[in-house]
Amino acid sequence: MRKNHQEQPSLLTPWARHAHASELEALSDILDADPTITELITLDLVGEGIDRKNGREGMTGEQTLRAALVRQIHGYSYETLSFHLADSLSFQRFCRIGLEEKTPSKSTLQRNIKRIRAETWEAINRRLVVSAKKDRVEKGKKVRIDCTVVASPIHHPTDSSLLYDVVRVIARLMHQAVIGRAI
């Protein structure tokens, strides 16, 4: 028999039966295998010489790391990341945001993710490579890199600039045609 609604949903949602949720679960297992990774993030969030017990509660190091990974994997803006964390149970589970917790706002996400230093990301990367070598997943001898964005003389297209480009190219072609006939 079908019900109109579930009277009391469970507090711990299971992983969805989807390929992307399986990837998140596998990534979660990798992060859980090395708890010192989240300690590195927490040090960046708190800062040196500051007592962790003082002040109000904020995002944990683990939540910040996982939210940063979701943002990087999907190329989300902070606004979009905030929406998906509020909307998706899979992302909430991955980022360890409980059902009773308020999801972080875009400004909270930005403030916390920006606090992670480049040295911390490098240390996390080194720990993951060591772990992958140990598990014989990766040899760690080759690095695959993606292209980086570089400055180029291509301008943002507007109607007037596109029209100017057409006129310029036609004038050049006509000039070449006239010179070609003169020879």
C-alpha positions in Angstrom: 0.0 0.0 0.0 1.3 3.5 -0.9 1.3 6.2 1.7 0.9 9.9 1.1 3.9 10.7 3.2 6.4 9.1 5.5 5.4 9.8 9.1 8.9 9.9 10.5 11.8 10.0 8.1 15.0 8.3 9.2 17.8 10.6 10.5 20.5 8.9 8.5 19.6 8.9 4.8 21.0 6.0 2.8 23.1 6.7 -0.2 21.0 7.0 -3.4 21.1 4.3 -6.0 22.9 6.3 -8.6 26.4 6.2 -10.1 27.2 9.7 -8.9 26.1 8.8 -5.3 28.4 5.7 -5.5 31.3 8.0 -6.5 30.6 10.3 -3.6 30.4 7.2 -1.3 33.8 6.0 -2.5 35.3 9.4 -2.1 33.9 9.6 1.4 35.5 6.3 2.3 38.9 7.5 1.0 38.6 10.7 3.2 37.5 8.7 6.2 40.6 6.5 5.9 42.9 9.4 6.8 41.4 11.6 9.6 44.5 13.8 9.7 43.3 15.5 6.4 40.4 17.1 8.2 42.7 18.2 11.0 44.8 20.1 8.5 41.7 21.9 7.3 40.6 22.7 10.8 43.9 24.3 11.6 43.4 26.6 8.6 39.9 27.4 9.7 40.8 28.2 13.4 44.2 29.8 12.8 47.3 29.4 14.9 47.3 30.2 18.6 43.5 30.3 18.8 41.6 28.0 21.2 39.1 25.8 19.4 36.8 25.7 22.4 36.1 29.5 22.3 33.6 31.2 20.0 30.5 30.0 18.3 30.3 26.8 16.3 30.9 27.0 12.6 31.4 24.6 9.8 33.7 21.7 10.8 36.9 21.1 9.0 35.4 17.9 7.5 32.3 19.8 6.2 34.5 22.5 4.7 36.8 20.0 3.0 33.9 18.0 1.5 32.0 21.1 0.4 35.2 22.4 -1.3 35.5 19.0 -3.1 31.9 19.1 -4.3 32.5 22.7 -5.5 35.7 21.7 -7.4 34.3 18.5 -8.9 31.2 20.2 -10.3 32.6 23.6 -10.9 29.8 25.2 -8.9 29.7 28.8 -7.8 29.2 29.4 -4.1 25.6 30.3 -4.7 25.0 27.1 -6.7 26.9 25.0 -4.1 24.7 26.4 -1.3 21.6 25.5 -3.3 22.7 21.9 -4.0 23.8 21.4 -0.3 20.3 22.5 0.7 18.5 20.5 -2.0 20.4 17.2 -2.3 20.4 14.6 0.4 23.4 12.9 -1.3 25.4 16.1 -1.0 24.2 16.6 2.6 25.3 13.1 3.5 28.6 13.5 1.7 29.3 16.8 3.4 28.2 15.4 6.8 25.4 18.0 7.2 22.8 16.5 9.5 19.1 16.7 8.7 18.5 18.9 11.7 21.4 21.3 10.7 21.0 24.4 8.8 22.9 24.3 5.5 25.6 26.9 5.1 25.0 30.0 3.1 27.0 31.1 0.1 29.0 33.6 2.2 29.7 31.0 4.9 30.9 28.5 2.3 33.1 31.1 0.6 34.6 32.4 3.8 35.5 28.9 5.0 36.7 27.4 1.7 38.9 30.5 1.0 40.6 30.0 4.4 42.2 26.7 3.2 45.8 27.6 2.3 47.6 26.3 -0.8 50.1 24.5 1.4 47.2 22.6 3.0 45.9 21.5 -0.4 49.4 20.4 -1.3 49.8 18.4 2.0 46.4 16.8 1.4 47.4 15.9 -2.2 50.6 14.3 -1.0 48.8 12.2 1.7 46.3 11.0 -0.9 49.1 10.0 -3.4 50.9 8.1 -0.6 47.6 6.3 0.2 47.0 5.5 -3.4 50.6 4.1 -3.8 50.1 2.0 -0.7 46.8 0.6 -2.0 48.3 0.1 -5.4 45.8 2.3 -7.1 48.3 4.7 -8.5 52.1 4.6 -8.9 52.4 8.4 -8.5 55.2 8.7 -11.2 53.2 10.6 -13.8 51.1 13.7 -13.4 48.2 14.5 -15.7 47.5 18.2 -15.9 44.7 20.2 -17.4 45.1 23.3 -19.6 45.2 26.5 -17.8 43.5 29.7 -18.9 45.8 32.3 -20.3 45.2 35.9 -21.4 44.4 36.2 -25.1 43.5 39.1 -27.4 40.0 37.7 -28.0 37.5 40.3 -27.0 33.9 39.8 -25.6 31.6 39.7 -28.7 29.1 42.5 -29.0 27.0 43.2 -32.0 29.0 46.3 -33.0 32.4 44.5 -32.6 31.2 41.5 -34.6 30.0 43.8 -37.4 33.4 45.5 -37.3 35.2 42.2 -37.5 33.1 41.2 -40.6 33.8 44.5 -42.3 37.5 44.3 -41.5 37.8 40.7 -42.9 35.8 41.5 -46.0 38.0 44.6 -46.6 41.1 42.5 -46.2 39.9 39.9 -48.6 38.8 42.5 -51.2 42.3 44.1 -50.9 44.0 40.8 -51.5 41.7 40.1 -54.5 42.5 43.5 -56.1 46.3 43.1 -55.5 46.1 39.5 -56.9 44.5 40.8 -60.2 47.1 43.6 -60.5 49.9 41.1 -60.7 
